[in-house]
Amino acid sequence: MKFVSLISSGIDSPVATYLLSKNADEIILVHGDIRPFTDEREIENFTLLVGYLKKIMSCPIKVYVVSHGESLGSFKQFCNNKYTCVFCKRTLLRFAEKIAEKEGADAIIMGDSLGQVASQTLQNIKVIDNAVKIPILRPLIGLDKEDVIKIAKEIDAYPLSILPTDGCSAVPSKPSTMAKLEKILEEESKIDVKNLVKNAVNSLKILEI
């Protein structure tokens, strides 16, 4: 099986990717570059992290970096900001689905744990998943943060996952935890999501590790 993994420089998605590498013939890592909503250290930290993952994972990997700053900026400018985290995840999934089609991948891996953050409530997960048709695998869904940290430490990825960055400045102060699909579709209609996804995927960068 071949998977596409949506992976950040944080703790959760690298652990999810590592766990499913045991079941994969290949994993394509896809990283959303959210600059200017974070600093340069984020992509530097990500590069270090995936370099380490390549050494410990059970299958070959390929790494793509997709520009997500323009799409995030459009959502921030034209849409209701309390839904930004939902828009973000839906757009990342669209990127990943296009790449999966290109690569012949069978599913997308995400590092969500139920209820940890605003975009991971069950209601929001349902709305986020509606953006794509490809199967989505969430190996951490029943784990709490301490469970995930324990695994990250066991595989020695934790120190690389907590390197300092400015975080994501696009995160709203009061994110919605109960988004309704009808409202999200209404908000997304204010911008050309399809074209944003097309432009981002057409300008993919391969990260040589």
Backbone as a chain_set.jsonl record, in Angstrom:
{"seq": "MKFVSLISSGIDSPVATYLLSKNADEIILVHGDIRPFTDEREIENFTLLVGYLKKIMSCPIKVYVVSHGESLGSFKQFCNNKYTCVFCKRTLLRFAEKIAEKEGADAIIMGDSLGQVASQTLQNIKVIDNAVKIPILRPLIGLDKEDVIKIAKEIDAYPLSILPTDGCSAVPSKPSTMAKLEKILEEESKIDVKNLVKNAVNSLKILEI", "coords": {"N": [[0.836, -1.2, 0.0], [0.347, 2.285, -0.609], [0.741, 5.423, 0.89], [-0.272, 8.838, 1.456], [0.963, 11.233, 3.607], [-0.095, 13.829, 5.633], [1.946, 16.027, 7.078], [3.439, 17.733, 9.78], [5.796, 19.87, 11.543], [5.498, 19.171, 14.112], [4.438, 17.158, 16.945], [2.422, 15.123, 16.677], [1.642, 14.244, 13.935], [4.104, 13.19, 12.822], [4.418, 10.928, 14.493], [2.092, 9.465, 13.86], [2.639, 8.931, 11.181], [4.973, 7.382, 11.367], [3.95, 5.108, 12.727], [2.215, 3.967, 10.822], [3.968, 3.413, 8.823], [4.864, 0.879, 9.016], [3.029, -0.627, 7.722], [3.134, 0.072, 5.113], [4.14, 0.303, 1.658], [5.28, 2.495, 0.574], [5.547, 5.895, 1.623], [4.341, 9.08, 0.989], [5.285, 12.113, 2.033], [3.633, 15.081, 2.847], [3.952, 18.425, 3.297], [2.511, 21.329, 4.512], [3.462, 24.487, 3.816], [3.208, 27.224, 5.672], [4.124, 29.797, 5.714], [3.556, 33.295, 5.172], [2.648, 32.968, 7.82], [4.031, 31.802, 9.805], [7.42, 31.414, 11.068], [10.796, 31.232, 9.626], [12.04, 29.159, 10.908], [10.317, 27.039, 11.156], [10.135, 25.513, 8.723], [12.768, 24.768, 8.586], [13.016, 23.201, 10.896], [11.228, 21.183, 10.234], [12.558, 19.975, 8.096], [14.78, 18.857, 9.392], [13.425, 17.033, 11.026], [12.115, 15.247, 9.22], [14.315, 14.193, 8.005], [15.332, 12.642, 10.052], [13.168, 10.867, 10.425], [13.268, 9.463, 8.046], [15.385, 7.768, 8.488], [14.447, 5.994, 10.419], [12.041, 4.897, 9.644], [9.988, 2.249, 8.271], [9.669, 2.023, 5.574], [10.219, 3.276, 2.198], [10.393, 6.859, 1.614], [9.014, 9.861, 0.181], [9.221, 13.373, -0.164], [7.152, 16.151, -0.258], [6.745, 19.676, -0.417], [4.212, 21.966, -0.037], [2.922, 25.093, -0.902], [1.074, 26.874, 1.387], [0.466, 29.295, 2.353], [-0.744, 31.332, 0.765], [-3.377, 30.393, 0.378], [-4.271, 30.245, 3.053], [-4.104, 32.961, 3.675], [-6.098, 34.001, 1.996], [-8.408, 32.836, 3.094], [-8.326, 34.057, 5.616], [-8.723, 36.71, 4.905], [-11.173, 36.868, 3.495], [-13.106, 35.182, 4.595], [-15.071, 33.93, 7.4], [-13.289, 34.179, 10.285], [-13.365, 32.47, 12.496], [-13.587, 29.943, 11.602], [-11.169, 29.23, 10.541], [-9.293, 27.161, 11.135], [-10.668, 24.891, 10.329], [-11.067, 25.426, 7.585], [-8.374, 25.38, 6.871], [-7.545, 22.675, 7.334], [-9.29, 21.334, 5.575], [-8.381, 22.303, 3.142], [-5.717, 21.425, 3.107], [-6.213, 18.686, 2.968], [-7.328, 18.566, 0.424], [-5.087, 19.272, -1.112], [-3.516, 17.011, -0.513], [-5.081, 14.924, -1.541], [-5.004, 15.424, -4.297], [-2.282, 15.005, -4.747], [-2.127, 12.351, -3.996], [-3.618, 11.18, -6.041], [-1.92, 11.694, -8.18], [0.31, 10.191, -7.422], [-0.64, 7.656, -7.145], [-1.591, 6.755, -4.681], [-3.183, 5.151, -1.842], [-4.522, 6.097, 0.424], [-4.882, 8.774, 2.865], [-2.859, 9.886, 5.528], [-3.411, 11.243, 8.73], [-2.627, 13.13, 11.702], [-4.486, 13.411, 13.757], [-5.963, 13.514, 17.025], [-8.795, 12.682, 18.832], [-10.603, 15.467, 19.769], [-8.502, 17.023, 20.785], [-7.722, 19.591, 19.794], [-9.338, 22.495, 18.296], [-9.964, 21.828, 15.611], [-10.286, 19.143, 15.775], [-12.54, 18.123, 16.984], [-15.322, 15.85, 16.942], [-17.466, 16.7, 15.33], [-16.236, 18.708, 13.758], [-14.266, 17.189, 12.483], [-15.854, 15.559, 10.846], [-16.852, 17.487, 9.075], [-14.479, 18.426, 7.955], [-13.502, 16.095, 6.68], [-15.319, 15.853, 4.64], [-14.358, 17.257, 2.503], [-12.903, 15.728, 0.734], [-12.698, 12.602, -1.147], [-11.085, 10.411, -0.846], [-9.927, 7.705, 1.263], [-9.245, 8.353, 4.751], [-6.804, 7.953, 7.151], [-6.401, 7.729, 10.618], [-4.356, 7.046, 12.877], [-3.925, 7.814, 15.517], [-6.286, 8.432, 16.752], [-7.702, 7.635, 19.094], [-5.989, 8.216, 21.148], [-4.589, 10.105, 23.895], [-2.841, 13.243, 24.494], [-0.588, 12.713, 26.073], [-0.152, 10.004, 25.599], [0.667, 10.082, 22.924], [2.966, 11.658, 23.072], [4.55, 9.943, 24.573], [5.066, 7.866, 22.733], [6.434, 9.344, 20.791], [8.725, 9.988, 22.209], [9.748, 7.439, 22.64], [10.563, 6.707, 20.093], [12.467, 8.527, 19.681], [11.9, 10.912, 18.379], [10.833, 13.073, 19.597], [12.485, 15.285, 20.67], [13.118, 16.69, 18.302], [10.618, 17.431, 17.473], [9.784, 19.405, 19.152], [11.273, 21.638, 18.783], [11.827, 25.165, 18.826], [9.446, 27.449, 17.357], [7.586, 30.168, 15.855], [5.014, 29.318, 15.822], [1.611, 29.127, 14.525], [0.267, 31.953, 13.236], [-2.165, 32.335, 12.109], [-4.158, 31.078, 13.462], [-7.304, 31.438, 14.968], [-8.51, 33.459, 17.756], [-10.775, 32.51, 19.009], [-11.643, 29.734, 17.996], [-14.032, 27.879, 16.044], [-15.715, 25.041, 17.309], [-17.771, 23.524, 16.48], [-18.488, 23.365, 13.689], [-20.698, 23.777, 10.926], [-21.474, 22.028, 7.988], [-22.905, 23.26, 5.886], [-22.511, 25.975, 6.412], [-19.738, 26.186, 6.195], [-19.346, 25.556, 3.48], [-20.696, 27.704, 2.369], [-19.053, 29.83, 3.218], [-16.632, 29.112, 1.983], [-17.33, 29.506, -0.645], [-16.854, 32.118, -1.135], [-14.335, 32.503, -2.058], [-11.978, 31.378, -4.581], [-11.513, 28.35, -4.226], [-10.858, 26.017, -5.62], [-9.08, 26.906, -7.603], [-7.011, 27.921, -6.02], [-6.062, 25.556, -4.862], [-5.263, 24.164, -7.155], [-3.187, 25.857, -8.142], [-1.358, 25.724, -6.026], [-0.688, 22.98, -5.916], [0.387, 22.646, -8.429], [2.753, 23.964, -8.131], [4.363, 22.479, -6.492], [7.093, 21.569, -4.36], [9.841, 19.4, -4.299], [11.384, 17.978, -1.559], [14.595, 17.277, -0.962], [16.039, 14.768, 0.879]], "CA": [[0.0, 0.0, 0.0], [1.04, 3.57, -0.646], [-0.008, 6.444, 1.612], [0.163, 10.228, 1.55], [0.834, 11.687, 4.994], [-0.032, 15.265, 5.917], [2.878, 16.018, 8.195], [3.947, 19.021, 10.246], [7.04, 19.749, 12.304], [5.117, 18.963, 15.503], [4.562, 15.851, 17.593], [1.414, 14.117, 16.357], [1.666, 13.65, 12.593], [5.249, 12.291, 12.643], [4.138, 9.659, 15.167], [1.106, 8.757, 13.035], [3.339, 8.473, 9.979], [5.863, 6.286, 11.77], [3.161, 3.917, 13.058], [1.666, 3.339, 9.62], [5.045, 3.026, 7.901], [5.021, -0.573, 9.118], [2.039, -1.243, 6.85], [3.184, 0.747, 3.817], [5.235, 0.08, 0.716], [5.884, 3.821, 0.415], [4.761, 7.01, 2.143], [4.659, 10.399, 0.453], [5.053, 13.127, 3.052], [3.212, 16.37, 2.299], [4.044, 19.461, 4.33], [1.961, 22.624, 4.152], [4.313, 25.613, 4.213], [2.241, 28.284, 5.975], [4.706, 31.143, 5.697], [4.129, 34.129, 6.235], [1.951, 32.825, 9.104], [5.004, 31.289, 10.764], [8.76, 31.901, 10.753], [11.648, 30.351, 8.831], [12.476, 28.004, 11.69], [9.376, 25.922, 11.009], [10.54, 24.652, 7.61], [14.075, 24.216, 8.963], [12.76, 22.121, 11.852], [10.589, 20.098, 9.491], [13.599, 19.294, 7.326], [15.527, 18.025, 10.346], [12.556, 15.958, 11.503], [11.896, 14.209, 8.203], [15.6, 13.523, 7.823], [15.403, 11.596, 11.076], [12.142, 9.86, 10.143], [13.736, 8.627, 6.936], [16.307, 6.773, 9.033], [13.809, 5.021, 11.312], [10.804, 4.346, 9.108], [10.089, 0.908, 7.7], [9.408, 2.047, 4.138], [10.765, 4.461, 1.521], [9.572, 8.069, 1.665], [9.231, 10.992, -0.71], [8.759, 14.539, 0.591], [6.708, 17.323, -0.996], [6.346, 20.868, 0.33], [3.209, 22.702, -0.804], [2.696, 26.429, -0.348], [-0.268, 27.001, 1.967], [0.316, 30.658, 2.853], [-1.7, 32.089, -0.039], [-4.738, 29.936, 0.676], [-4.602, 30.704, 4.398], [-4.325, 34.402, 3.597], [-7.411, 34.233, 1.384], [-9.429, 32.517, 4.096], [-8.278, 35.083, 6.653], [-9.2, 37.986, 4.377], [-12.517, 36.876, 2.927], [-14.027, 34.253, 5.257], [-15.23, 34.059, 8.85], [-12.033, 33.682, 10.846], [-13.511, 31.437, 13.524], [-13.517, 28.644, 10.923], [-9.89, 29.135, 9.83], [-8.666, 25.842, 11.318], [-11.416, 23.947, 9.492], [-10.664, 25.719, 6.205], [-6.98, 24.949, 6.719], [-7.483, 21.216, 7.22], [-9.976, 20.931, 4.347], [-7.51, 22.634, 2.013], [-4.596, 20.482, 3.143], [-6.708, 17.407, 2.457], [-7.453, 18.686, -1.033], [-3.722, 19.137, -1.633], [-3.074, 15.623, -0.352], [-5.833, 14.067, -2.455], [-4.445, 15.623, -5.642], [-0.975, 14.344, -4.782], [-2.405, 10.911, -3.958], [-4.019, 10.796, -7.397], [-0.7, 11.733, -8.995], [1.259, 9.167, -6.974], [-1.289, 6.359, -7.052], [-1.676, 6.382, -3.263], [-4.454, 4.543, -1.459], [-5.173, 6.777, 1.547], [-4.171, 9.889, 3.492], [-2.618, 9.774, 6.968], [-3.44, 12.48, 9.513], [-2.215, 12.908, 13.083], [-5.509, 13.896, 14.69], [-6.472, 12.79, 18.194], [-10.139, 13.224, 19.009], [-10.891, 16.49, 20.764], [-7.333, 17.737, 21.321], [-7.795, 21.001, 19.417], [-10.629, 22.86, 17.707], [-10.237, 21.135, 14.348], [-10.333, 17.705, 16.013], [-13.802, 17.647, 17.546], [-15.943, 14.921, 15.999], [-18.239, 17.476, 14.357], [-15.331, 19.352, 12.806], [-13.635, 16.142, 11.674], [-16.831, 15.182, 9.817], [-16.889, 18.562, 8.084], [-13.173, 18.428, 7.284], [-13.397, 14.918, 5.809], [-16.212, 16.029, 3.5], [-13.661, 17.953, 1.415], [-12.271, 14.771, -0.178], [-13.321, 11.283, -1.25], [-10.093, 9.386, -0.541], [-9.924, 7.289, 2.678], [-8.353, 9.065, 5.666], [-6.383, 7.102, 8.265], [-5.998, 8.499, 11.798], [-3.94, 6.024, 13.847], [-3.849, 8.343, 16.884], [-7.583, 9.027, 17.07], [-8.143, 7.337, 20.452], [-4.925, 8.487, 22.111], [-4.484, 11.473, 24.397], [-1.554, 13.854, 24.167], [0.497, 12.034, 26.784], [0.113, 8.759, 24.873], [1.411, 10.404, 21.704], [4.298, 12.104, 23.498], [5.289, 8.752, 24.99], [5.558, 7.195, 21.525], [7.434, 10.229, 20.181], [9.96, 9.834, 22.981], [10.259, 6.084, 22.423], [11.227, 6.637, 18.784], [13.472, 9.608, 19.71], [11.517, 12.034, 17.516], [10.288, 14.161, 20.424], [13.316, 16.506, 20.725], [13.016, 17.42, 17.037], [9.24, 17.902, 17.323], [9.513, 20.53, 20.058], [12.165, 22.758, 18.498], [11.0, 26.378, 18.878], [9.023, 28.256, 16.207], [6.573, 31.152, 16.238], [3.676, 28.741, 15.732], [0.774, 29.591, 13.414], [-0.428, 33.191, 13.597], [-3.494, 32.348, 11.49], [-5.129, 30.449, 14.369], [-8.158, 32.46, 15.586], [-8.539, 33.468, 19.221], [-11.914, 31.691, 19.429], [-12.008, 28.874, 16.866], [-15.271, 27.11, 16.138], [-15.585, 23.606, 17.57], [-18.986, 22.863, 15.995], [-18.764, 23.9, 12.357], [-21.734, 23.14, 10.12], [-21.013, 21.904, 6.612], [-23.556, 24.26, 5.048], [-21.858, 27.262, 6.657], [-18.385, 26.114, 5.642], [-19.469, 25.648, 2.026], [-21.07, 29.095, 2.087], [-17.861, 30.66, 3.396], [-15.646, 28.76, 0.956], [-17.781, 30.013, -1.941], [-16.407, 33.513, -1.259], [-13.032, 32.505, -2.721], [-11.823, 30.331, -5.594], [-10.741, 27.293, -3.575], [-10.359, 25.086, -6.634], [-7.911, 27.497, -8.249], [-5.949, 27.965, -5.017], [-5.513, 24.2, -4.753], [-4.573, 23.872, -8.42], [-1.929, 26.614, -8.204], [-0.432, 25.213, -5.012], [-0.221, 21.644, -6.298], [1.224, 22.798, -9.625], [4.056, 24.53, -7.759], [4.957, 21.622, -5.463], [8.545, 21.436, -4.297], [10.354, 18.152, -3.734], [12.425, 18.208, -0.562], [15.606, 16.222, -1.011], [16.504, 14.428, 2.235]], "C": [[0.871, 1.249, 0.0], [0.148, 4.621, 0.006], [0.591, 7.825, 1.363], [-0.059, 10.665, 2.986], [0.935, 13.201, 5.061], [0.775, 15.444, 7.192], [3.397, 17.417, 8.495], [5.308, 18.819, 10.901], [6.76, 19.491, 13.779], [5.247, 17.52, 15.959], [3.674, 14.789, 16.949], [1.59, 13.453, 14.994], [2.924, 12.826, 12.311], [5.053, 10.931, 13.313], [3.152, 8.831, 14.347], [1.762, 8.164, 11.792], [4.236, 7.282, 10.291], [5.071, 5.004, 12.014], [2.662, 3.208, 11.802], [2.737, 2.981, 8.597], [5.268, 1.517, 7.915], [4.079, -1.314, 8.172], [2.123, -0.742, 5.415], [4.353, 0.269, 2.967], [5.993, 1.381, 0.457], [4.958, 4.845, 1.05], [5.271, 8.302, 1.52], [4.293, 11.424, 1.513], [4.708, 14.447, 2.376], [3.157, 17.385, 3.432], [3.48, 20.767, 3.798], [2.83, 23.747, 4.703], [3.421, 26.833, 4.417], [2.876, 29.668, 6.081], [3.873, 32.056, 4.805], [3.444, 34.008, 7.601], [2.786, 32.072, 10.139], [6.379, 31.792, 10.334], [9.577, 30.844, 10.005], [12.058, 29.089, 9.587], [11.576, 26.797, 11.479], [9.81, 24.981, 9.894], [11.911, 24.038, 7.881], [13.905, 23.036, 9.921], [12.136, 20.913, 11.167], [11.626, 19.29, 8.713], [14.436, 18.378, 8.217], [14.709, 16.807, 10.767], [12.382, 14.868, 10.456], [13.202, 13.501, 7.85], [15.784, 12.399, 8.823], [14.386, 10.49, 10.798], [12.582, 8.916, 9.026], [14.628, 7.497, 7.437], [15.593, 5.664, 9.803], [12.566, 4.365, 10.734], [11.046, 3.054, 8.346], [9.886, 0.87, 6.198], [10.068, 3.274, 3.518], [9.827, 5.654, 1.66], [9.971, 9.023, 0.544], [8.619, 12.198, -0.001], [8.406, 15.679, -0.355], [6.411, 18.455, -0.018], [5.403, 21.666, -0.565], [2.948, 24.036, -0.118], [1.248, 26.579, 0.106], [-0.529, 28.422, 2.474], [-0.714, 31.468, 2.093], [-3.133, 31.685, 0.28], [-5.167, 30.364, 2.072], [-4.9, 32.198, 4.408], [-5.679, 34.744, 3.009], [-8.536, 33.936, 2.363], [-9.486, 33.588, 5.177], [-8.913, 36.389, 6.17], [-10.687, 37.977, 4.041], [-13.547, 36.038, 3.687], [-14.066, 34.493, 6.762], [-14.054, 33.386, 9.551], [-12.197, 32.597, 11.896], [-13.449, 30.028, 12.932], [-12.153, 28.394, 10.266], [-9.247, 27.753, 9.948], [-9.359, 24.768, 10.482], [-11.071, 24.162, 8.023], [-9.265, 25.181, 5.924], [-6.893, 23.444, 6.481], [-8.164, 20.727, 5.939], [-9.085, 21.183, 3.122], [-6.3, 21.714, 1.958], [-5.016, 19.109, 2.617], [-6.875, 17.445, 0.941], [-6.085, 18.603, -1.706], [-3.317, 17.662, -1.65], [-3.796, 14.685, -1.314], [-5.306, 14.2, -3.885], [-3.098, 14.913, -5.782], [-1.145, 12.826, -4.759], [-2.818, 10.398, -5.336], [-2.799, 10.717, -8.31], [0.221, 10.556, -8.694], [0.659, 7.763, -6.924], [-1.391, 5.845, -5.628], [-3.093, 5.96, -2.89], [-5.213, 5.306, -0.382], [-4.289, 7.914, 2.036], [-4.038, 9.612, 4.98], [-2.7, 11.156, 7.594], [-3.135, 12.156, 10.971], [-3.215, 13.353, 14.124], [-5.745, 12.936, 15.847], [-7.782, 13.455, 18.585], [-10.198, 14.251, 20.133], [-9.716, 17.261, 21.301], [-7.373, 19.226, 21.022], [-9.088, 21.227, 18.646], [-10.958, 22.078, 16.445], [-10.406, 19.636, 14.532], [-11.545, 17.257, 16.829], [-14.471, 16.757, 16.501], [-16.735, 15.664, 14.929], [-17.326, 18.114, 13.311], [-14.605, 18.343, 11.929], [-14.569, 15.701, 10.548], [-16.861, 16.217, 8.698], [-15.587, 18.613, 7.288], [-13.084, 17.282, 6.28], [-14.266, 15.037, 4.564], [-15.512, 16.648, 2.291], [-13.09, 17.001, 0.37], [-13.029, 13.446, -0.175], [-12.38, 10.151, -0.852], [-10.183, 8.972, 0.932], [-8.883, 8.055, 3.493], [-8.074, 8.17, 6.866], [-5.888, 7.98, 9.405], [-5.585, 7.524, 12.907], [-3.888, 6.506, 15.293], [-5.209, 8.724, 17.448], [-8.027, 8.777, 18.512], [-7.121, 7.636, 21.53], [-5.022, 9.905, 22.65], [-3.065, 11.977, 24.153], [-0.387, 13.136, 24.836], [0.859, 10.705, 26.124], [1.005, 9.02, 23.656], [2.833, 10.842, 22.041], [5.162, 10.914, 23.904], [5.874, 8.022, 23.781], [6.648, 8.029, 20.861], [8.774, 10.115, 20.896], [10.588, 8.462, 22.751], [11.013, 5.965, 21.098], [12.253, 7.762, 18.612], [13.18, 10.74, 18.729], [11.114, 13.268, 18.323], [11.175, 15.405, 20.454], [13.235, 17.346, 19.451], [11.631, 18.025, 16.839], [8.914, 19.095, 18.209], [10.529, 21.658, 19.883], [11.338, 24.033, 18.345], [10.694, 26.975, 17.504], [8.031, 29.289, 16.731], [5.162, 30.571, 16.231], [2.926, 29.302, 14.533], [-0.019, 30.818, 13.843], [-1.807, 33.294, 12.963], [-4.565, 31.762, 12.399], [-5.972, 31.532, 15.044], [-8.154, 32.36, 17.103], [-9.673, 32.605, 19.763], [-12.368, 30.813, 18.267], [-13.299, 28.109, 17.112], [-14.971, 25.639, 16.393], [-16.768, 22.812, 17.016], [-19.386, 23.425, 14.641], [-19.86, 23.088, 11.664], [-21.294, 23.148, 8.659], [-21.614, 22.986, 5.719], [-22.881, 25.62, 5.188], [-20.453, 27.277, 6.067], [-18.419, 26.237, 4.119], [-19.834, 27.063, 1.599], [-19.849, 30.017, 2.176], [-16.827, 30.378, 2.305], [-16.035, 29.288, -0.42], [-17.343, 31.459, -2.179], [-15.049, 33.617, -1.951], [-12.967, 31.343, -3.71], [-10.922, 29.226, -5.036], [-10.105, 26.367, -4.606], [-9.089, 25.62, -7.287], [-6.731, 27.608, -7.29], [-5.261, 26.607, -4.894], [-4.706, 23.853, -6.003], [-3.217, 24.564, -8.48], [-0.894, 26.067, -7.222], [0.155, 23.868, -5.427], [0.68, 21.715, -7.532], [2.611, 23.346, -9.309], [4.705, 23.758, -6.607], [6.48, 21.638, -5.529], [8.901, 20.082, -3.691], [11.481, 18.491, -2.773], [13.38, 17.025, -0.582], [16.168, 15.988, 0.389], [17.715, 13.505, 2.133]], "O": [[1.978, 1.26, 0.537], [-1.046, 4.703, -0.283], [1.784, 7.968, 1.097], [-1.15, 10.487, 3.528], [1.917, 13.79, 4.608], [0.33, 15.052, 8.27], [3.746, 18.178, 7.593], [5.896, 17.74, 10.824], [7.666, 19.578, 14.609], [6.057, 16.758, 15.433], [4.128, 13.671, 16.703], [1.677, 12.228, 14.909], [2.823, 11.824, 11.603], [5.468, 9.905, 12.776], [3.354, 7.631, 14.16], [1.471, 7.032, 11.403], [4.249, 6.295, 9.556], [5.473, 3.932, 11.562], [2.687, 1.98, 11.732], [2.444, 2.314, 7.605], [5.792, 0.946, 6.958], [4.3, -2.484, 7.857], [1.281, -1.089, 4.587], [5.404, -0.116, 3.479], [7.187, 1.37, 0.161], [3.737, 4.692, 1.024], [6.47, 8.581, 1.521], [3.12, 11.582, 1.85], [5.395, 14.882, 1.452], [2.411, 17.221, 4.398], [3.915, 21.259, 2.757], [2.921, 23.933, 5.917], [2.932, 27.414, 3.448], [2.213, 30.616, 6.501], [3.496, 31.612, 3.72], [3.643, 34.868, 8.458], [2.297, 31.745, 11.221], [6.493, 32.517, 9.345], [9.12, 29.723, 9.781], [12.385, 28.071, 8.976], [12.023, 25.658, 11.61], [9.85, 23.768, 10.099], [12.185, 22.915, 7.456], [14.564, 22.007, 9.777], [12.468, 19.768, 11.476], [11.567, 18.06, 8.682], [14.759, 17.255, 7.831], [15.229, 15.695, 10.854], [12.492, 13.684, 10.774], [13.191, 12.339, 7.444], [16.321, 11.34, 8.496], [14.707, 9.308, 10.922], [12.299, 7.719, 9.064], [14.627, 6.401, 6.876], [16.066, 4.528, 9.842], [12.084, 3.373, 11.281], [12.141, 2.795, 7.847], [9.927, -0.205, 5.599], [10.435, 4.209, 4.23], [8.616, 5.487, 1.805], [11.093, 8.996, 0.037], [7.608, 12.062, 0.689], [9.235, 16.123, -1.15], [5.89, 18.224, 1.073], [5.741, 22.001, -1.7], [2.774, 24.097, 1.099], [0.316, 26.43, -0.685], [-1.618, 28.717, 2.966], [-1.481, 32.216, 2.699], [-4.004, 32.542, 0.433], [-6.302, 30.801, 2.262], [-5.836, 32.647, 5.07], [-6.34, 35.675, 3.469], [-9.503, 34.692, 2.453], [-10.569, 33.983, 5.607], [-9.566, 37.089, 6.945], [-11.384, 38.964, 4.275], [-14.746, 36.173, 3.442], [-13.204, 35.172, 7.321], [-13.85, 32.179, 9.426], [-11.245, 31.863, 12.162], [-13.283, 29.046, 13.656], [-12.007, 27.436, 9.508], [-8.715, 27.232, 8.968], [-8.712, 23.845, 9.987], [-10.813, 23.203, 7.296], [-9.01, 24.6, 4.869], [-6.243, 22.995, 5.537], [-7.668, 19.808, 5.288], [-9.046, 20.377, 2.192], [-5.903, 21.272, 0.88], [-4.257, 18.453, 1.904], [-6.593, 16.461, 0.257], [-5.932, 17.95, -2.737], [-2.842, 17.141, -2.659], [-3.19, 13.754, -1.844], [-5.177, 13.206, -4.599], [-2.814, 14.297, -6.81], [-0.401, 12.102, -5.42], [-2.415, 9.309, -5.746], [-2.666, 9.79, -9.109], [0.836, 9.991, -9.598], [1.374, 6.79, -6.686], [-1.291, 4.642, -5.389], [-4.068, 6.354, -3.531], [-6.433, 5.174, -0.285], [-3.115, 8.011, 1.677], [-4.985, 9.157, 5.621], [-2.14, 12.121, 7.072], [-3.361, 11.032, 11.421], [-2.839, 13.645, 15.26], [-5.731, 11.717, 15.679], [-7.853, 14.682, 18.657], [-9.888, 13.954, 21.287], [-9.892, 18.088, 22.196], [-7.09, 20.041, 21.901], [-9.837, 20.289, 18.373], [-12.111, 21.704, 16.231], [-10.645, 18.92, 13.559], [-11.574, 16.127, 17.315], [-14.211, 16.899, 15.306], [-16.684, 15.301, 13.754], [-17.615, 18.062, 12.116], [-14.354, 18.612, 10.754], [-14.123, 15.492, 9.42], [-16.892, 15.867, 7.518], [-15.607, 18.823, 6.075], [-12.637, 17.481, 5.15], [-13.988, 14.4, 3.547], [-16.023, 16.569, 1.174], [-12.819, 17.412, -0.758], [-13.881, 13.199, 0.678], [-12.834, 9.047, -0.552], [-10.487, 9.813, 1.777], [-7.796, 8.366, 3.006], [-9.0, 7.689, 7.519], [-5.06, 8.868, 9.199], [-6.391, 7.213, 13.784], [-3.814, 5.686, 16.208], [-5.273, 9.296, 18.536], [-8.677, 9.641, 19.1], [-7.354, 7.344, 22.703], [-5.482, 10.807, 21.951], [-2.202, 11.242, 23.672], [0.675, 12.972, 24.236], [2.029, 10.321, 26.089], [1.96, 8.288, 23.394], [3.788, 10.443, 21.374], [6.358, 10.879, 23.615], [7.033, 7.61, 23.799], [7.664, 7.493, 20.42], [9.829, 10.143, 20.262], [11.81, 8.337, 22.677], [11.983, 5.214, 20.994], [12.833, 7.928, 17.539], [14.092, 11.444, 18.296], [11.061, 14.376, 17.788], [10.655, 16.506, 20.277], [13.279, 18.575, 19.513], [11.48, 19.016, 16.124], [7.874, 19.73, 18.033], [10.633, 22.537, 20.74], [10.244, 23.982, 17.783], [11.546, 27.007, 16.616], [7.681, 29.282, 17.911], [4.211, 31.261, 16.598], [3.53, 29.884, 13.631], [-0.881, 30.729, 14.717], [-2.546, 34.238, 13.244], [-5.756, 31.929, 12.138], [-5.414, 32.456, 15.636], [-7.835, 31.313, 17.667], [-9.556, 32.032, 20.847], [-13.371, 31.115, 17.621], [-13.614, 27.74, 18.243], [-14.081, 25.061, 15.768], [-16.776, 21.583, 17.071], [-20.505, 23.908, 14.472], [-19.93, 21.867, 11.806], [-20.799, 24.158, 8.157], [-20.914, 23.566, 4.889], [-22.699, 26.334, 4.201], [-20.03, 28.284, 5.499], [-17.602, 26.95, 3.537], [-19.34, 27.561, 0.587], [-19.642, 30.874, 1.317], [-16.219, 31.304, 1.768], [-15.17, 29.496, -1.271], [-17.449, 31.966, -3.296], [-14.655, 34.7, -2.384], [-13.8, 30.438, -3.674], [-9.729, 29.172, -5.333], [-8.944, 25.981, -4.469], [-8.133, 24.873, -7.499], [-5.583, 27.413, -7.691], [-4.035, 26.522, -4.831], [-3.602, 23.316, -5.912], [-2.213, 23.941, -8.825], [0.289, 25.961, -7.544], [1.359, 23.647, -5.302], [1.623, 20.935, -7.663], [3.535, 23.214, -10.112], [5.495, 24.313, -5.844], [7.072, 21.709, -6.606], [8.323, 19.674, -2.684], [12.419, 19.204, -3.129], [12.998, 15.903, -0.251], [16.709, 16.904, 1.008], [18.266, 13.095, 3.154]]}, "num_chains": 1, "name": "protein.A"}
